[in-house]
């Protein structure tokens, strides 16, 4: 009951009349193009502030840059020859500048060195009922665009050197800012970190972050598909590349506990995980996370999508390859529960000889390589295609195993229902077994394939709750 009450509270805060949002008069000054706001040489009203990150993790350590006041650029040591990154927070429920902002700003400075990192502070406009904050997001987008045009005129800043990083509602703020610059003046990049879903879901591209808002737009969705009717992040693709870690649903390590003011901690944890994944990509450059294009999360979990040909895989985070995804499929990957978040993906394909009807096989697998051995990982083997007897699944392990040497497969008793089977012989019941011809592992990160067989190349007979070891096949069939 406490959980249901909390969800109701969240929905009442998040979800308001979409009509009231869409009825905002888009012809007001804040929605006009930037080029039209200085016709009478009167600086436009900017309702949010911008703060240069220099060092430290306190807001007091930043230096305010005031649009149309050039002396503040000198005071804050703004480098006119360096690229510009602007971090934009989302809706606020407590009015505090959250710690992740300074962690990300510090990571950007550490990784890139010569870069100007600004923090967009729109807390007075964000510390409102959600629907009001959403309306205010257009004004904030206008504020960011105004700052950028002023810097363009004052410091000859090229818009191609601008990267906006927006979280939640802030992702759409970045989109509204980017939409003010057209053609060759388009912004270089916008990154949306779990862009907000309520009110923005299924509206026109001009009413939310979209690929039209910059030369390259990437988005990381971490709490957009919950399965419980609650949508915090937007589930639709909004960029040229859209990443869905762990299916874009509840993230590893985000347990269901509750914090003030009744907001489930798991929701904040999962929603904010996009932020930490992006920061992680800056801090752990030797452990970049690879994602794979797939039609949906279910197909990815079945191990059907570990192909890197024709730009079908990409790097999540700052180091993403800037290619445009023409078929609009999302990119999926698994992650760990804490930083560094990288895990290693394996596709397992098992050739079973005695299954006639499609079934699910519940099993566990342990992989041994030159760098060590993985713990047992649960897998659900499902038939790849109706016309063959190959069963597949995805396995994610937490460490790089090196060159693969062997694997152990255990058929779990759970899920063993004899009525699902048609036995090749009349021997059913207690004598039910799996007849495993061979197993293939494909390592997603390297695309290397390894074939495993039973000892001596014999067919392995596996009974429920039993496990067997498989070693390199002596004569692997590369057509399988």
BATI-621822 format. One line per 5 residues: for each residue x, y, z of C-alpha. Coordinates in pm, 1 decimal, decimal comma. Layout:
X Y Z ~ ...
***
This chain:
0,0 0,0 0,0 ~ 289,0 235,1 79,4 ~ 433,5 170,4 -266,7 ~ 98,6 231,5 -439,2 ~ 52,3 550,2 -240,2
398,6 670,9 -340,3 ~ 337,1 595,4 -706,6 ~ 9,9 785,7 -691,7 ~ 193,7 1079,2 -537,7 ~ 455,6 1074,8 -811,8
197,1 1054,9 -1085,2 ~ 0,1 1341,7 -934,0 ~ 319,3 1548,7 -929,1 ~ 433,6 1445,7 -1276,2 ~ 122,4 1413,2 -1485,2
-90,0 1718,7 -1547,4 ~ -302,9 1838,5 -1831,8 ~ -114,6 1809,4 -2157,3 ~ -357,7 2056,2 -2307,3 ~ -246,8 2324,2 -2063,9
112,8 2262,3 -2168,0 ~ 39,8 2270,9 -2537,0 ~ -172,2 2582,3 -2501,5 ~ 131,3 2793,0 -2409,6 ~ 143,9 3082,0 -2655,0
444,1 2984,6 -2864,3 ~ 447,1 3326,6 -3028,2 ~ 570,4 3495,8 -2707,6 ~ 917,9 3640,0 -2702,6 ~ 1067,9 3331,4 -2542,1
964,7 3119,9 -2841,7 ~ 1084,5 3353,9 -3112,7 ~ 1414,1 3275,9 -3277,5 ~ 1720,6 3420,9 -3111,7 ~ 1791,3 3637,8 -3409,7
1468,3 3834,1 -3354,9 ~ 1511,5 3926,6 -2988,1 ~ 1758,8 4212,8 -3027,5 ~ 1578,6 4417,7 -3290,7 ~ 1567,4 4727,7 -3067,3
1905,2 4657,0 -2902,4 ~ 1744,6 4577,5 -2568,8 ~ 1894,2 4267,6 -2404,8 ~ 1629,7 3997,8 -2364,0 ~ 1522,3 3899,8 -2015,6
1716,7 3596,5 -1897,0 ~ 1548,2 3424,2 -1602,7 ~ 1811,8 3158,7 -1527,1 ~ 2178,9 3197,8 -1438,7 ~ 2502,7 3040,6 -1562,9
2797,1 2941,6 -1350,2 ~ 3147,9 2850,6 -1461,6 ~ 3282,7 2538,7 -1295,7 ~ 3638,9 2598,9 -1184,8 ~ 3704,6 2343,6 -912,6
3543,8 2188,5 -606,3 ~ 3205,8 2028,9 -539,7 ~ 3022,5 2326,7 -394,5 ~ 2802,0 2571,7 -579,7 ~ 2984,7 2851,8 -397,0
3303,3 2747,7 -579,5 ~ 3158,1 2841,9 -919,1 ~ 3184,2 3178,0 -1092,7 ~ 2877,8 3343,0 -1246,8 ~ 2887,8 3447,2 -1609,8
2625,6 3710,2 -1682,2 ~ 2502,5 3740,8 -2042,0 ~ 2577,3 4083,9 -2193,5 ~ 2838,6 4153,8 -1922,6 ~ 3171,5 4079,2 -2086,7
3373,9 4152,6 -1774,8 ~ 3236,5 3833,4 -1615,8 ~ 3405,9 3627,9 -1886,5 ~ 3742,8 3766,2 -1777,8 ~ 3661,3 3727,8 -1409,2
3566,6 3362,8 -1454,9 ~ 3870,2 3281,6 -1675,7 ~ 3652,8 3189,5 -1973,0 ~ 3881,9 3061,3 -2251,3 ~ 3751,6 3189,2 -2582,7
3945,9 2927,3 -2782,1 ~ 3806,5 2624,1 -2592,3 ~ 3487,1 2425,6 -2657,0 ~ 3182,8 2492,6 -2438,9 ~ 2990,2 2233,5 -2238,3
2670,0 2332,2 -2055,0 ~ 2515,5 2100,4 -1794,6 ~ 2140,0 2151,4 -1749,8 ~ 1957,8 2003,2 -1449,0 ~ 1595,8 1891,9 -1446,8
1282,9 1943,0 -1237,2 ~ 1361,7 2014,3 -872,0 ~ 1171,1 1884,3 -569,6 ~ 1399,9 2033,1 -304,1 ~ 1570,2 2335,5 -460,5
1920,0 2192,7 -410,9 ~ 2197,0 2176,2 -669,6 ~ 2264,3 1803,6 -676,7 ~ 2607,2 1650,8 -629,7 ~ 2610,1 1470,4 -966,3
2635,9 1805,3 -1145,8 ~ 2973,8 1884,6 -990,2 ~ 3096,4 1527,2 -1036,0 ~ 3015,3 1547,9 -1406,3 ~ 3168,8 1893,8 -1439,5
3489,9 1774,9 -1272,3 ~ 3500,5 1466,6 -1495,9 ~ 3463,7 1682,6 -1806,5 ~ 3748,9 1908,0 -1694,5 ~ 3968,5 1608,2 -1609,6
3897,9 1427,7 -1935,2 ~ 3906,8 1721,5 -2175,2 ~ 4133,7 1969,2 -1988,9 ~ 4088,3 2264,6 -2223,5 ~ 3712,6 2316,6 -2205,2
3468,8 2568,3 -2058,6 ~ 3213,1 2393,2 -1837,3 ~ 2904,6 2594,4 -1744,3 ~ 2617,2 2494,1 -1518,0 ~ 2271,9 2623,0 -1609,4
2091,8 2710,5 -1286,7 ~ 1717,0 2736,5 -1335,3 ~ 1611,2 2616,9 -989,7 ~ 1360,3 2901,3 -923,9 ~ 1177,0 2793,3 -1240,9
1224,7 2421,5 -1169,5 ~ 1112,4 2425,8 -804,8 ~ 747,6 2426,2 -911,9 ~ 472,1 2171,6 -972,5 ~ 593,7 1948,5 -1252,9
356,2 2089,0 -1515,6 ~ 470,0 2445,0 -1436,2 ~ 836,0 2344,8 -1455,1 ~ 767,5 2189,6 -1795,5 ~ 613,8 2515,7 -1918,1
913,0 2704,0 -1780,7 ~ 1151,3 2476,1 -1969,0 ~ 1087,3 2673,4 -2288,1 ~ 1198,0 2993,5 -2116,7 ~ 1511,2 2818,4 -1992,1
1584,3 2692,1 -2344,2 ~ 1551,7 3049,9 -2462,2 ~ 1792,2 3161,0 -2186,1 ~ 2055,0 2907,7 -2297,2 ~ 2012,1 3011,7 -2661,3
2047,4 3378,2 -2563,5 ~ 2372,7 3304,0 -2380,5 ~ 2505,0 3112,1 -2680,4 ~ 2422,4 3387,6 -2927,0 ~ 2589,1 3644,4 -2702,0
2902,1 3427,8 -2679,4 ~ 2891,3 3380,5 -3055,6 ~ 2891,0 3756,5 -3106,0 ~ 3131,9 3841,1 -2823,1 ~ 3390,3 3561,8 -2843,2
3327,0 3427,7 -3196,6 ~ 3220,2 3096,1 -3041,5 ~ 3142,7 2841,1 -3312,8 ~ 2816,0 2659,8 -3243,1 ~ 2986,7 2342,6 -3366,0
3200,6 2355,2 -3048,2 ~ 2894,5 2358,2 -2819,2 ~ 2779,2 2046,0 -2633,9 ~ 2464,6 2067,6 -2419,2 ~ 2411,7 1792,1 -2159,3
2059,2 1788,6 -2017,4 ~ 1908,4 1560,4 -1753,6 ~ 1536,0 1476,1 -1737,1 ~ 1341,1 1795,2 -1820,7 ~ 1681,0 1955,0 -1878,4
1723,6 1732,1 -2184,1 ~ 1422,0 1900,1 -2344,0 ~ 1557,0 2240,1 -2234,8 ~ 1866,7 2156,9 -2440,0 ~ 1642,0 2067,3 -2732,3
1451,8 2395,7 -2709,8 ~ 1783,2 2585,5 -2702,9 ~ 1921,5 2389,9 -2996,5 ~ 1611,4 2445,3 -3206,8 ~ 1695,3 2817,9 -3220,4
2001,9 2752,2 -3436,5 ~ 1954,3 2638,1 -3793,5 ~ 2163,7 2522,9 -4086,2 ~ 2538,5 2571,9 -4054,0 ~ 2484,6 2733,5 -3711,6
2338,4 2416,9 -3562,3 ~ 2483,4 2315,6 -3226,9 ~ 2750,8 2047,3 -3241,6 ~ 2596,9 1802,2 -2995,2 ~ 2319,7 1752,1 -2742,4
2318,7 1463,1 -2494,0 ~ 1987,6 1378,6 -2326,3 ~ 2021,9 1188,5 -1996,8 ~ 1697,2 996,0 -1939,8 ~ 1487,0 1272,8 -2100,6
1164,0 1326,3 -1906,3 ~ 855,5 1135,0 -2022,4 ~ 540,3 1285,0 -1862,2 ~ 384,8 1549,6 -2088,3 ~ 667,5 1502,9 -2343,2
567,6 1149,1 -2439,0 ~ 424,5 1125,7 -2792,1 ~ 413,8 1501,2 -2859,9 ~ 546,9 1654,2 -3180,5 ~ 922,3 1672,7 -3230,8
913,9 2051,2 -3184,7 ~ 773,1 2005,3 -2832,3 ~ 1061,9 1789,7 -2702,7 ~ 1424,6 1696,0 -2767,7 ~ 1463,4 1563,1 -3122,4
1738,1 1484,0 -3375,9 ~ 1668,0 1817,9 -3546,6 ~ 1803,6 2014,4 -3248,2 ~ 2176,8 1960,9 -3312,5 ~ 2415,1 1809,6 -3564,7
2434,3 1507,1 -3336,6 ~ 2190,4 1408,0 -3060,2 ~ 2243,3 1107,9 -2834,3 ~ 2020,4 994,8 -2548,3 ~ 2054,6 746,1 -2262,3
1723,3 602,5 -2136,1 ~ 1743,4 438,5 -1791,5 ~ 1390,4 453,7 -1648,9 ~ 1157,2 474,7 -1945,5 ~ 1007,7 123,4 -1956,0
903,4 10,1 -1610,2 ~ 627,7 -243,2 -1675,0 ~ 425,6 -101,5 -1382,6 ~ 251,4 181,6 -1564,6 ~ 482,4 451,0 -1428,0
685,0 641,2 -1687,9 ~ 953,7 880,8 -1566,0 ~ 1179,2 890,9 -1870,7 ~ 1060,1 905,8 -2229,1 ~ 1054,0 567,8 -2403,0
1064,0 695,0 -2760,8 ~ 1382,7 753,2 -2956,9 ~ 1468,4 1123,1 -2941,9 ~ 1820,0 1124,0 -3088,3 ~ 2033,5 1003,4 -3373,2
2148,7 731,2 -3131,0 ~ 1934,4 614,6 -2835,4 ~ 2078,7 384,6 -2567,9 ~ 1867,8 161,1 -2341,9 ~ 2092,4 20,0 -2065,6
1932,7 -287,2 -1906,2 ~ 1633,3 -238,8 -2133,7 ~ 1580,9 120,3 -2016,6 ~ 1405,9 -15,0 -1708,2 ~ 1495,0 -62,1 -1339,9
1874,1 -52,6 -1310,6 ~ 2098,5 -295,8 -1118,8 ~ 2158,4 -178,7 -763,0 ~ 1843,2 35,4 -750,2 ~ 1650,7 -146,2 -477,5
1297,6 -47,3 -380,6 ~ 1330,1 165,6 -67,1 ~ 1164,3 493,5 17,5 ~ 1293,1 840,7 93,6 ~ 1139,1 1181,5 159,6
893,4 1296,2 35,9 ~ 760,3 948,9 -39,0 ~ 952,6 920,3 -365,6 ~ 1071,2 562,6 -416,0 ~ 1448,4 567,0 -405,8
1459,0 317,8 -689,4 ~ 1292,5 571,1 -919,7 ~ 1546,9 843,0 -848,9 ~ 1826,9 586,3 -863,7 ~ 1719,9 445,3 -1199,8
1628,3 784,4 -1347,8 ~ 1962,0 932,7 -1243,1 ~ 2163,8 629,4 -1352,6 ~ 2190,8 786,8 -1699,5 ~ 2391,6 1067,9 -1541,3
2630,7 828,1 -1369,1 ~ 2677,4 616,6 -1681,3 ~ 2776,6 926,2 -1877,7 ~ 3016,9 1042,7 -1605,2 ~ 3158,9 690,1 -1582,8
3244,9 702,8 -1953,0 ~ 3463,7 1006,5 -1879,2 ~ 3634,4 864,6 -1571,0 ~ 3703,4 511,9 -1699,2 ~ 3829,9 561,1 -2050,2
3979,1 209,1 -2046,8 ~ 3637,8 53,5 -1975,9 ~ 3409,4 199,7 -2239,5 ~ 3062,5 44,1 -2255,5 ~ 2954,4 -111,5 -2585,8
2588,0 -118,9 -2685,7 ~ 2426,9 -320,2 -2964,7 ~ 2146,7 -228,0 -3201,2 ~ 1835,6 -439,3 -3150,4 ~ 1463,5 -423,0 -3217,7
1376,5 -445,2 -2846,2 ~ 1502,3 -552,8 -2506,1 ~ 1349,6 -902,2 -2528,7 ~ 1537,6 -983,2 -2848,5 ~ 1857,7 -851,0 -2693,2
1814,2 -1073,1 -2385,9 ~ 1773,2 -1370,8 -2619,3 ~ 2123,9 -1302,7 -2748,8 ~ 2014,3 -1211,5 -3101,1 ~ 2185,5 -874,1 -3135,0
2560,9 -882,6 -3070,3 ~ 2655,5 -783,7 -3425,4 ~ 2884,7 -485,2 -3488,8 ~ 2865,8 -483,7 -3869,3 ~ 2731,6 -173,5 -4045,5
2744,6 45,9 -3729,6 ~ 2522,9 -193,8 -3534,4 ~ 2720,7 -128,4 -3216,4 ~ 2832,8 194,2 -3055,1 ~ 2997,0 332,4 -2741,5
2771,1 469,6 -2469,3 ~ 2865,6 803,7 -2317,4 ~ 3095,8 1086,3 -2411,2 ~ 3293,7 882,6 -2666,2 ~ 2994,9 778,9 -2876,4
3063,5 750,5 -3248,1 ~ 2865,6 1022,4 -3423,1 ~ 2679,7 815,7 -3679,5 ~ 2314,9 864,5 -3764,9 ~ 2092,7 566,5 -3693,3
1866,8 551,5 -3997,7 ~ 1648,4 254,7 -3900,9 ~ 1559,7 407,5 -3560,7 ~ 1629,7 93,2 -3359,8 ~ 1761,9 145,8 -3008,7
2100,5 33,3 -2876,3 ~ 2097,1 -207,5 -2582,2 ~ 2352,9 -320,5 -2326,4 ~ 2386,0 -459,6 -1976,6 ~ 2568,5 -277,5 -1697,2
2688,3 -348,3 -1346,0 ~ 2536,5 -202,7 -1030,3 ~ 2818,6 40,2 -952,7 ~ 3104,8 226,6 -1116,2 ~ 3284,1 119,1 -1327,7
2961,6 -1,5 -1486,2 ~ 3108,7 -194,9 -1780,2 ~ 3021,3 -563,0 -1821,4 ~ 3114,1 -805,7 -2099,7 ~ 2854,5 -956,1 -2330,3
2847,6 -1312,0 -2462,9 ~ 2598,0 -1473,5 -2694,2 ~ 2549,1 -1842,7 -2617,5 ~ 2408,3 -2073,4 -2885,7 ~ 2331,6 -2432,0 -2791,7
2253,1 -2698,0 -3053,2 ~ 2002,6 -2939,6 -2895,4 ~ 1921,7 -3258,6 -3083,2 ~ 1614,5 -3405,5 -2911,5 ~ 1374,6 -3111,7 -2887,1
1088,8 -3113,2 -3133,6 ~ 858,8 -2853,3 -2980,7 ~ 985,2 -2503,7 -2888,3 ~ 1051,0 -2481,5 -2515,3 ~ 1240,2 -2261,9 -2272,0
1543,0 -2420,1 -2111,3 ~ 1646,4 -2271,2 -1777,3 ~ 2017,0 -2312,8 -1721,2 ~ 2327,3 -2161,8 -1561,7 ~ 2661,7 -2112,4 -1730,0
3013,6 -2051,9 -1603,6 ~ 3286,7 -1947,0 -1847,0 ~ 3659,0 -2003,5 -1795,0 ~ 3923,7 -1796,6 -1971,7 ~ 4293,3 -1722,6 -1938,7
4212,1 -1430,1 -1707,0 ~ 3985,6 -1624,7 -1472,3 ~ 3647,0 -1785,3 -1431,0 ~ 3304,1 -1624,7 -1415,8 ~ 3046,2 -1701,9 -1151,0
2745,5 -1904,6 -1262,9 ~ 2508,4 -1681,7 -1458,4 ~ 2142,3 -1776,0 -1516,7 ~ 2029,0 -1801,2 -1878,6 ~ 1696,6 -1881,9 -2041,2
1761,3 -2060,2 -2368,1 ~ 1491,5 -2001,5 -2628,3 ~ 1462,2 -2128,3 -2983,4 ~ 1630,5 -1889,4 -3223,9 ~ 1417,5 -1975,5 -3527,2
1128,5 -2216,5 -3572,3 ~ 1308,4 -2406,4 -3845,3 ~ 1621,0 -2500,8 -3647,4 ~ 1723,7 -2654,4 -3315,7 ~ 1958,7 -2379,6 -3199,2
1872,4 -2221,4 -2865,8 ~ 2025,7 -1889,1 -2764,5 ~ 2058,8 -1641,9 -2479,5 ~ 2269,5 -1349,6 -2360,3 ~ 2529,2 -1383,1 -2084,6
2683,7 -1078,2 -1916,0 ~ 2988,4 -1115,1 -1691,4 ~ 3162,2 -857,9 -1476,6 ~ 3524,0 -903,6 -1583,3 ~ 3723,9 -958,9 -1900,5
3793,5 -1333,2 -1915,7 ~ 4066,0 -1335,2 -2180,5 ~ 4097,0 -1620,7 -2428,1 ~ 3815,2 -1866,6 -2362,6 ~ 3914,3 -2216,2 -2255,8
3605,7 -2401,4 -2128,9 ~ 3251,2 -2360,7 -2002,1 ~ 3021,3 -2545,9 -1767,4 ~ 2648,3 -2574,4 -1836,8 ~ 2400,3 -2667,0 -1565,2
2038,6 -2751,1 -1648,9 ~ 1832,2 -2601,1 -1367,5 ~ 1545,5 -2807,1 -1231,1 ~ 1324,1 -2499,2 -1218,8 ~ 1116,9 -2476,0 -1534,5
1153,5 -2846,8 -1618,5 ~ 801,0 -2940,2 -1721,7 ~ 787,1 -3273,0 -1902,2 ~ 458,4 -3187,1 -2070,3 ~ 651,1 -2935,2 -2281,1
846,3 -3214,9 -2443,4 ~ 799,0 -3472,8 -2711,1 ~ 1068,7 -3727,4 -2653,5 ~ 1243,4 -3879,6 -2949,3 ~ 1210,4 -4216,6 -2778,6
937,2 -4338,5 -2546,3 ~ 1167,6 -4268,7 -2249,6 ~ 1002,2 -3970,9 -2077,9 ~ 946,2 -3877,3 -1716,2 ~ 1252,0 -3924,5 -1495,3
1474,2 -4008,2 -1792,4 ~ 1414,9 -3674,4 -1966,6 ~ 1744,7 -3529,0 -2083,2 ~ 1899,2 -3266,7 -2306,2 ~ 2120,8 -3391,9 -2585,1
2376,4 -3116,3 -2647,7 ~ 2571,6 -3141,9 -2972,3 ~ 2784,1 -2828,8 -2932,4 ~ 2783,9 -2476,6 -2792,2 ~ 2906,5 -2154,4 -2949,1
3002,9 -1839,7 -2759,9 ~ 3032,7 -1506,2 -2936,8 ~ 3212,4 -1233,0 -2743,4 ~ 3032,1 -909,1 -2823,8 ~ 3314,2 -670,5 -2741,8
3563,2 -842,4 -2978,5 ~ 3314,7 -1026,0 -3208,7 ~ 3525,9 -1343,0 -3162,5 ~ 3346,6 -1680,6 -3181,4 ~ 3449,3 -1996,0 -2993,8
3301,8 -2346,1 -3031,3 ~ 3271,9 -2593,2 -2742,2 ~ 3194,5 -2967,1 -2743,0 ~ 3181,2 -3247,8 -2492,4 ~ 3497,4 -3435,9 -2397,3
3620,7 -3622,4 -2705,4 ~ 3361,7 -3446,2 -2921,2 ~ 3080,5 -3673,0 -2806,5 ~ 2719,2 -3562,6 -2769,1 ~ 2656,9 -3462,2 -2407,1
2351,5 -3603,4 -2227,5 ~ 2238,1 -3353,7 -1964,4 ~ 1973,8 -3433,7 -1704,7 ~ 1784,6 -3186,2 -1480,4 ~ 2002,0 -3034,0 -1202,8
2310,9 -3185,0 -1367,8 ~ 2607,9 -2993,4 -1507,4 ~ 2868,5 -3081,6 -1766,5 ~ 3193,4 -2927,1 -1885,0 ~ 3252,7 -2837,4 -2248,8
3593,2 -2776,3 -2408,1 ~ 3716,4 -2647,2 -2743,0 ~ 3581,3 -2854,6 -3028,2 ~ 3852,0 -3039,4 -3217,2 ~ 3676,1 -2984,3 -3550,6
3456,0 -2675,5 -3524,4 ~ 3201,7 -2613,5 -3795,2 ~ 3223,0 -2244,0 -3879,3 ~ 2894,6 -2259,1 -4068,6 ~ 2703,0 -2311,7 -3743,8
***
